[in-house]
Amino acid sequence: MTDSRFSDFTPQLPVEIKWSVSQQTPNSEKGPTQKLGIFIPLESLDQYIDYLKTIAQDPEKVKTTNIYNRETKNKEAKNGVWINGSGWDGEYGAYGSINPAALDNKPF
C-alpha cells in the first residue's frame, strides 16, 4: 500500500542519505555524549552537491542561526541552509534518512 502523504513527492536524490545518532564516550565531563553520522551514497553525491549549491543561492532557503565558535567561545550569527530528514528511535540510537524534495527544475 502506498502512503498517500508521499504520493506527490518527487525526491531530489536517486538514493537517500542515511543518518544516525549514537552514544559517544565523552573525552571529559563537558565533552559531547552523542555523535551524528551521515552516509551519502556515491550515486547521490554529485546531485546532493548541486542541490546544496542551488539552495544556497535561493534567498527563501537561506536562514540565519547561531553557531558556536570554539575559538571565541561565543555564539555567532551565520547564514546557511537547514537540511532536514525523518527519523526513528532504534536499539542503538536515533536513525533516519534525508532525501529533499526535487527542486522545480532540478530533479535527479
DSSP file (Angstrom, degrees, kcal/mol; ACC not computed):
  #  RESIDUE AA STRUCTURE BP1 BP2  ACC     N-H-->O    O-->H-N    N-H-->O    O-->H-N    TCO  KAPPA ALPHA  PHI   PSI    X-CA   Y-CA   Z-CA
    1    1 A M              0   0    0      0, 0.0     2,-0.3     0, 0.0     0, 0.0   0.000 360.0 360.0 360.0 132.3    0.0    0.0    0.0
    2    2 A T        -     0   0    0      1,-0.1     2,-0.6     2,-0.0     5,-0.1  -0.641 360.0-119.4 -83.7 136.8    1.4    3.4   -1.0
    3    3 A D    >   -     0   0    0     -2,-0.3     3,-1.8     1,-0.2     4,-0.1  -0.677  18.4-150.9 -76.5 115.6    1.5    6.1    1.7
    4    4 A S  G >  S+     0   0    0     -2,-0.6     3,-1.2     1,-0.3     4,-0.3   0.701  89.2  72.4 -65.3 -19.7   -0.8    8.9    0.3
    5    5 A R  G 3  S+     0   0    0      1,-0.2    -1,-0.3     2,-0.1     3,-0.2   0.783 106.2  37.6 -64.5 -24.2    1.3   11.5    2.2
    6    6 A F  G X  S+     0   0    0     -3,-1.8     3,-1.3     1,-0.1    -1,-0.2   0.217  81.7 107.7-111.5  13.2    4.1   11.0   -0.3
    7    7 A S  T <  S+     0   0    0     -3,-1.2    -1,-0.1     1,-0.3    -2,-0.1   0.804  88.6  39.1 -64.8 -28.8    2.1   10.5   -3.5
    8    8 A D  T 3  S+     0   0    0     -4,-0.3     2,-0.5    -3,-0.2    -1,-0.3   0.310  91.1 117.9-100.6   8.0    3.1   13.9   -4.8
    9    9 A F    <   -     0   0    0     -3,-1.3    -3,-0.1    92,-0.1    92,-0.0  -0.640  40.9-173.3 -83.9 125.1    6.7   13.7   -3.6
   10   10 A T        -     0   0    0     -2,-0.5    92,-3.7    92,-0.1     2,-0.1  -0.974  22.8-135.5-113.8 115.9    9.5   13.7   -6.1
   11   11 A P  B     -A  101   0A   0      0, 0.0    97,-0.6     0, 0.0    90,-0.2  -0.375   5.1-145.5 -73.7 149.9   12.9   13.1   -4.5
   12   12 A Q  S    S+     0   0    0     88,-2.9    96,-0.1    95,-0.2    89,-0.1   0.803  83.2  55.6 -76.6 -32.1   15.9   15.1   -5.4
   13   13 A L  S    S-     0   0    0     87,-0.4     3,-0.1     1,-0.1    31,-0.1  -0.785  72.0-140.0-110.7 145.9   18.3   12.2   -5.0
   14   14 A P  S    S+     0   0    0      0, 0.0     2,-0.4     0, 0.0    -1,-0.1   0.842  99.2  26.2 -69.9 -32.2   18.3    8.8   -6.6
   15   15 A V  S    S-     0   0    0     26,-0.1    29,-0.0    -3,-0.0    -3,-0.0  -0.998  93.3-119.1-132.1 128.7   19.4    7.1   -3.3
   16   16 A E        -     0   0    0     -2,-0.4     2,-0.3    -3,-0.1    83,-0.2  -0.197  24.9-112.0 -68.8 157.9   18.5    8.7    0.1
   17   17 A I  E     -B   98   0B   0     81,-2.9    81,-2.3    23,-0.1     2,-0.4  -0.669  27.8-140.9 -86.5 140.7   21.1    9.8    2.6
   18   18 A K  E     -BC  97  39B   0     21,-2.2    21,-3.4    -2,-0.3     2,-0.3  -0.851  20.0-178.9-104.6 140.3   21.3    7.9    5.9
   19   19 A W  E     +BC  96  38B   0     77,-2.2    77,-2.4    -2,-0.4     2,-0.3  -0.963   1.9 179.7-132.0 153.9   21.9    9.5    9.2
   20   20 A S  E     -BC  95  37B   0     17,-2.1    17,-3.0    -2,-0.3     2,-0.4  -0.991  16.3-152.4-151.4 150.1   22.2    8.1   12.8
   21   21 A V  E     + C   0  36B   0     73,-3.3    73,-0.4    -2,-0.3     2,-0.3  -0.987  26.3 167.0-121.3 130.8   22.8    9.4   16.3
   22   22 A S  E     - C   0  35B   0     13,-2.2    13,-2.4    -2,-0.4    71,-0.1  -0.898  40.9 -79.0-139.1 168.8   24.5    7.2   18.8
   23   23 A Q  E     - C   0  34B   0     69,-0.5     2,-0.4    -2,-0.3    11,-0.3  -0.404  41.7-164.5 -67.7 141.9   26.1    7.3   22.2
   24   24 A Q        -     0   0    0      9,-2.7    -1,-0.0    -2,-0.1     0, 0.0  -0.993  23.6-122.1-127.5 136.8   29.7    8.6   22.3
   25   25 A T        -     0   0    0     -2,-0.4     8,-0.1     1,-0.0     9,-0.1  -0.694  37.5-128.4 -76.2 116.2   32.1    8.3   25.3
   26   26 A P        -     0   0    0      0, 0.0     7,-0.1     0, 0.0     3,-0.1  -0.319   2.2-139.1 -68.3 149.5   33.0   11.9   26.2
   27   27 A N  S    S+     0   0    0      5,-0.1     2,-0.3     1,-0.0    -2,-0.0   0.650  86.6   5.8 -78.5 -17.3   36.7   12.8   26.5
   28   28 A S  S >  S-     0   0    0      4,-0.1     3,-1.3     1,-0.0    -1,-0.0  -0.913  90.8 -87.5-152.9 176.2   35.9   14.9   29.5
   29   29 A E  T 3  S+     0   0    0     -2,-0.3    -1,-0.0     1,-0.3    -2,-0.0   0.803 130.1  42.2 -62.1 -27.8   33.0   15.8   31.8
   30   30 A K  T 3  S+     0   0    0      2,-0.0    -1,-0.3     3,-0.0     3,-0.1   0.367  93.1 115.0 -99.4   4.3   32.0   18.5   29.4
   31   31 A G  S <  S-     0   0    0     -3,-1.3     2,-0.0     1,-0.1     0, 0.0  -0.235  77.8 -82.5 -73.9 163.8   32.5   16.5   26.3
   32   32 A P        -     0   0    0      0, 0.0    -1,-0.1     0, 0.0    -4,-0.1  -0.333  30.4-165.1 -66.1 145.5   29.8   15.5   23.8
   33   33 A T  S    S+     0   0    0     -7,-0.1    -9,-2.7    -3,-0.1     2,-0.3   0.488  70.6  53.7-107.4  -7.9   27.7   12.4   24.7
   34   34 A Q  E     -C   23   0B   0    -11,-0.3     2,-0.4    -9,-0.1   -11,-0.2  -0.924  63.0-159.6-126.4 150.6   26.2   11.9   21.3
   35   35 A K  E     -C   22   0B   0    -13,-2.4   -13,-2.2    -2,-0.3     2,-0.5  -0.993   8.2-146.6-132.0 144.8   27.6   11.6   17.8
   36   36 A L  E     -C   21   0B   0     -2,-0.4     2,-0.4   -15,-0.2   -15,-0.2  -0.905  12.3-168.0-108.2 130.4   25.9   12.1   14.4
   37   37 A G  E     -C   20   0B   0    -17,-3.0   -17,-2.1    -2,-0.5     2,-0.4  -0.963   0.6-168.3-117.8 138.5   26.9   10.1   11.4
   38   38 A I  E     -C   19   0B   0     -2,-0.4     2,-0.5   -19,-0.2   -19,-0.2  -0.993   2.0-165.5-127.8 127.3   25.8   10.9    7.9
   39   39 A F  E     -C   18   0B   0    -21,-3.4   -21,-2.2    -2,-0.4    -2,-0.0  -0.960   1.4-168.7-115.0 121.7   26.3    8.5    4.9
   40   40 A I        -     0   0    0     -2,-0.5   -23,-0.1   -23,-0.2     5,-0.1  -0.937  22.5-131.0-110.4 113.3   25.9    9.8    1.4
   41   41 A P    >>  -     0   0    0      0, 0.0     3,-2.0     0, 0.0     4,-0.9  -0.329  17.2-123.8 -61.2 142.4   25.7    7.1   -1.3
   42   42 A L  H >> S+     0   0    0      1,-0.3     3,-0.6     2,-0.2     4,-0.6   0.825 110.4  64.6 -57.5 -31.6   28.1    7.7   -4.2
   43   43 A E  H 34 S+     0   0    0      1,-0.2    -1,-0.3     2,-0.1     4,-0.2   0.736 111.7  35.8 -63.3 -21.1   25.1    7.5   -6.5
   44   44 A S  H <> S+     0   0    0     -3,-2.0     4,-2.5   -31,-0.1    -1,-0.2   0.482  91.2  94.1-108.6  -6.1   23.7   10.7   -4.9
   45   45 A L  H <X S+     0   0    0     -4,-0.9     4,-2.3    -3,-0.6     5,-0.2   0.925  87.8  42.2 -60.1 -52.3   26.8   12.6   -4.1
   46   46 A D  H  X S+     0   0    0     -4,-0.6     4,-2.4     1,-0.2    -1,-0.2   0.908 116.1  49.6 -62.8 -41.5   27.0   14.8   -7.2
   47   47 A Q  H  > S+     0   0    0     -4,-0.2     4,-2.4     1,-0.2    -1,-0.2   0.879 110.8  50.5 -64.8 -36.8   23.3   15.6   -7.2
   48   48 A Y  H  X S+     0   0    0     -4,-2.5     4,-2.7     2,-0.2    -2,-0.2   0.908 109.5  49.8 -69.0 -41.0   23.4   16.5   -3.5
   49   49 A I  H  X S+     0   0    0     -4,-2.3     4,-2.4    -5,-0.2    -2,-0.2   0.938 113.0  47.1 -60.5 -46.7   26.3   18.9   -4.1
   50   50 A D  H  X S+     0   0    0     -4,-2.4     4,-2.2     1,-0.2    -2,-0.2   0.901 111.1  52.5 -61.0 -41.0   24.4   20.5   -6.9
   51   51 A Y  H  X S+     0   0    0     -4,-2.4     4,-2.7     2,-0.2     5,-0.2   0.934 110.0  47.7 -60.0 -48.0   21.3   20.7   -4.7
   52   52 A L  H  X S+     0   0    0     -4,-2.7     4,-1.7     1,-0.2    -2,-0.2   0.908 111.9  49.6 -62.2 -42.7   23.2   22.4   -1.9
   53   53 A K  H  X S+     0   0    0     -4,-2.4     4,-0.5    -5,-0.2    -1,-0.2   0.885 112.3  49.4 -62.9 -38.0   24.8   24.9   -4.3
   54   54 A T  H >< S+     0   0    0     -4,-2.2     3,-1.2     1,-0.2     4,-0.2   0.940 111.8  45.1 -68.3 -48.2   21.4   25.7   -5.8
   55   55 A I  H >< S+     0   0    0     -4,-2.7     3,-1.2     1,-0.3     6,-0.3   0.780 102.9  66.1 -70.8 -23.2   19.6   26.3   -2.5
   56   56 A A  H 3< S+     0   0    0     -4,-1.7    -1,-0.3     1,-0.2    -2,-0.2   0.734 102.1  49.8 -66.2 -20.0   22.4   28.4   -1.2
   57   57 A Q  T << S+     0   0    0     -3,-1.2    -1,-0.2    -4,-0.5    -2,-0.2   0.458  91.0  93.0 -94.3  -3.2   21.5   30.9   -4.0
   58   58 A D    X>  -     0   0    0     -3,-1.2     3,-1.7    -4,-0.2     4,-1.5  -0.824  63.4-156.2 -97.5 110.3   17.8   30.9   -3.0
   59   59 A P  T 34 S+     0   0    0      0, 0.0    -1,-0.1     0, 0.0    -4,-0.0   0.779  94.2  58.4 -56.7 -27.2   17.0   33.7   -0.6
   60   60 A E  T 34 S+     0   0    0      1,-0.2    -5,-0.0    -3,-0.1    -2,-0.0   0.755 109.4  43.7 -73.6 -23.2   14.0   31.8    0.7
   61   61 A K  T <4 S+     0   0    0     -3,-1.7    21,-0.5    -6,-0.3     2,-0.4   0.718  93.2  91.5 -92.3 -24.5   16.1   28.8    1.7
   62   62 A V  E  <  +E   81   0C   0     -4,-1.5     2,-0.3    19,-0.1    19,-0.2  -0.598  56.2 176.4 -78.7 128.2   19.0   30.8    3.3
   63   63 A K  E     -E   80   0C   0     17,-3.3    17,-2.4    -2,-0.4     2,-0.5  -0.822  26.4-125.3-125.6 164.1   18.4   31.3    7.1
   64   64 A T  E     +E   79   0C   0     -2,-0.3     2,-0.3    15,-0.2    15,-0.2  -0.946  35.7 158.8-112.8 133.5   20.3   32.8    9.9
   65   65 A T  E     -E   78   0C   0     13,-2.3    13,-2.7    -2,-0.5     2,-0.4  -0.963  42.9 -96.2-146.1 163.3   21.1   30.8   13.1
   66   66 A N  E     -E   77   0C   0     -2,-0.3     2,-0.4    11,-0.2    11,-0.2  -0.694  35.3-168.9 -86.1 131.6   23.7   31.0   15.9
   67   67 A I  E     -E   76   0C   0      9,-2.9     9,-2.7    -2,-0.4     2,-0.4  -0.958  24.8-117.8-119.1 136.4   26.7   28.8   15.6
   68   68 A Y  E     -E   75   0C   0     -2,-0.4     2,-0.7     7,-0.2     7,-0.2  -0.604  20.3-149.7 -76.8 129.0   29.2   28.2   18.4
   69   69 A N  E  >> -E   74   0C   0      5,-3.0     4,-2.1    -2,-0.4     5,-0.8  -0.893   3.1-161.2 -99.5 112.5   32.7   29.5   17.7
   70   70 A R  T  45S+     0   0    0     -2,-0.7    -1,-0.1     1,-0.2     5,-0.0   0.807  88.1  53.3 -65.2 -29.9   35.2   27.2   19.7
   71   71 A E  T  45S+     0   0    0      1,-0.2    -1,-0.2     3,-0.1    -2,-0.0   0.940 121.6  27.4 -71.6 -47.3   37.9   29.9   19.4
   72   72 A T  T  45S-     0   0    0      2,-0.2    -2,-0.2     0, 0.0    -1,-0.2   0.629  97.2-134.9 -89.5 -13.7   36.0   32.8   20.9
   73   73 A K  T  <5 +     0   0    0     -4,-2.1     2,-0.3     1,-0.3    -3,-0.2   0.819  68.9 111.4  60.6  32.9   33.7   30.6   23.0
   74   74 A N  E   <S-E   69   0C   0     -5,-0.8    -5,-3.0    -7,-0.1     2,-0.3  -0.906  73.1-109.3-130.1 159.1   30.7   32.7   21.8
   75   75 A K  E     -E   68   0C   0     -2,-0.3     2,-0.4    -7,-0.2    -7,-0.2  -0.706  34.0-165.4 -85.3 141.4   27.8   32.1   19.5
   76   76 A E  E     -E   67   0C   0     -9,-2.7    -9,-2.9    -2,-0.3     2,-0.3  -0.989  23.1-116.9-129.7 138.3   27.9   33.9   16.2
   77   77 A A  E     +E   66   0C   0     -2,-0.4     2,-0.3   -11,-0.2   -11,-0.2  -0.587  40.9 176.8 -72.8 128.9   25.0   34.5   13.7
   78   78 A K  E     -E   65   0C   0    -13,-2.7   -13,-2.3    -2,-0.3     2,-0.3  -0.983  27.7-126.2-134.8 145.1   25.7   32.8   10.4
   79   79 A N  E     +E   64   0C   0     -2,-0.3     2,-0.3   -15,-0.2   -15,-0.2  -0.677  50.3 123.5 -86.2 145.7   23.8   32.4    7.2
   80   80 A G  E     -E   63   0C   0    -17,-2.4   -17,-3.3    -2,-0.3     2,-0.4  -0.956  53.7 -88.0-175.1-170.4   23.2   28.9    5.9
   81   81 A V  E     -E   62   0C   0     -2,-0.3     2,-0.4   -19,-0.2   -19,-0.1  -0.956  29.7-129.7-123.8 142.7   20.7   26.3    4.9
   82   82 A W        -     0   0    0    -21,-0.5     2,-0.5    -2,-0.4    -2,-0.0  -0.738  14.8-159.1 -89.1 137.0   18.8   23.8    7.0
   83   83 A I        -     0   0    0     -2,-0.4     2,-0.3    17,-0.0    -2,-0.0  -0.982  15.7-169.9-114.6 122.7   18.8   20.2    5.9
   84   84 A N        +     0   0    0     -2,-0.5    15,-0.3     0, 0.0     2,-0.3  -0.824   9.6 172.0-116.4 152.1   16.0   18.1    7.4
   85   85 A G        -     0   0    0     -2,-0.3     2,-0.3    13,-0.1    13,-0.2  -0.920  31.1-105.7-146.7 172.4   15.2   14.4    7.4
   86   86 A S  E     +D   97   0B   0     11,-1.7    11,-1.8    -2,-0.3     2,-0.3  -0.727  41.2 174.5-101.0 152.9   12.9   12.0    9.0
   87   87 A G  E     -D   96   0B   0     -2,-0.3     2,-0.3     9,-0.2     9,-0.3  -0.961  21.7-151.9-155.6 172.9   13.9    9.6   11.8
   88   88 A W  E     -D   95   0B   0      7,-3.0     7,-2.3    -2,-0.3     2,-0.5  -0.906  31.1-105.2-139.3 162.2   13.0    7.0   14.3
   89   89 A D  E     +D   94   0B   0     -2,-0.3     5,-0.2     5,-0.2     2,-0.2  -0.825  45.7 179.8 -90.8 132.9   14.3    5.7   17.7
   90   90 A G  E >   -D   93   0B   0      3,-1.6     3,-0.9    -2,-0.5     4,-0.0  -0.675  44.6 -88.1-126.1-178.8   16.2    2.5   17.4
   91   91 A E  T 3  S+     0   0    0      1,-0.2     3,-0.1    -2,-0.2    -2,-0.0   0.829 127.3  32.4 -58.9 -35.7   18.0    0.0   19.6
   92   92 A Y  T 3  S-     0   0    0      1,-0.4   -69,-0.5   -70,-0.0     2,-0.3   0.310 130.2 -68.6-108.1   7.6   21.3    1.9   19.2
   93   93 A G  E <  S- D   0  90B   0     -3,-0.9    -3,-1.6   -71,-0.1    -1,-0.4  -0.811  76.0 -31.9 134.4-175.2   20.0    5.4   18.9
   94   94 A A  E     + D   0  89B   0    -73,-0.4   -73,-3.3    -2,-0.3     2,-0.3  -0.467  59.2 169.5 -76.8 149.0   18.1    7.6   16.5
   95   95 A Y  E     +BD  20  88B   0     -7,-2.3    -7,-3.0   -75,-0.3     2,-0.3  -0.969   6.5 131.7-152.7 162.9   18.4    7.0   12.8
   96   96 A G  E     -BD  19  87B   0    -77,-2.4   -77,-2.2    -2,-0.3     2,-0.3  -0.963  39.1 -86.0 177.7-159.4   16.7    8.1    9.6
   97   97 A S  E     -BD  18  86B   0    -11,-1.8   -11,-1.7    -2,-0.3     2,-0.4  -0.928  13.7-149.6-139.6 160.3   17.0    9.4    6.1
   98   98 A I  E     +B   17   0B   0    -81,-2.3   -81,-2.9    -2,-0.3   -13,-0.1  -0.995  28.6 148.1-130.9 123.6   17.4   12.6    4.1
   99   99 A N        -     0   0    0     -2,-0.4     3,-0.1   -15,-0.3   -83,-0.1  -0.639  34.1-148.4-152.7  92.6   16.1   13.0    0.6
  100  100 A P        -     0   0    0      0, 0.0   -88,-2.9     0, 0.0   -87,-0.4  -0.147  29.6 -92.5 -62.7 156.0   14.9   16.5   -0.1
  101  101 A A  B     -A   11   0A   0    -90,-0.2     3,-0.1   -89,-0.1   -92,-0.1  -0.398  52.9 -94.2 -64.8 144.0   12.1   17.2   -2.5
  102  102 A A        -     0   0    0    -92,-3.7   -92,-0.1    -3,-0.1    -1,-0.1  -0.304  39.1-113.8 -59.6 139.0   13.2   17.8   -6.0
  103  103 A L  B >   -F  106   0D   0      3,-0.6     3,-1.6     1,-0.1    -1,-0.1  -0.459  35.9-103.9 -68.4 150.6   13.7   21.5   -6.9
  104  104 A D  T 3  S+     0   0    0      1,-0.3    -1,-0.1     2,-0.1    -2,-0.1   0.833 118.1  23.6 -48.5 -40.3   11.1   22.5   -9.5
  105  105 A N  T 3  S+     0   0    0      1,-0.2    -1,-0.3     0, 0.0    -3,-0.0   0.298 120.0  59.6-111.5  10.6   13.7   22.5  -12.3
  106  106 A K  B <   +F  103   0D   0     -3,-1.6    -3,-0.6   -55,-0.0    -1,-0.2  -0.270  53.9 153.4-139.2  53.9   16.3   20.1  -11.0
  107  107 A P              0   0    0      0, 0.0   -95,-0.2     0, 0.0   -94,-0.1  -0.468 360.0 360.0 -73.2 159.6   15.0   16.5  -10.2
  108  108 A F              0   0    0    -97,-0.6   -96,-0.1   -96,-0.1   -95,-0.1   0.516 360.0 360.0 -62.1 360.0   17.7   13.9  -10.4
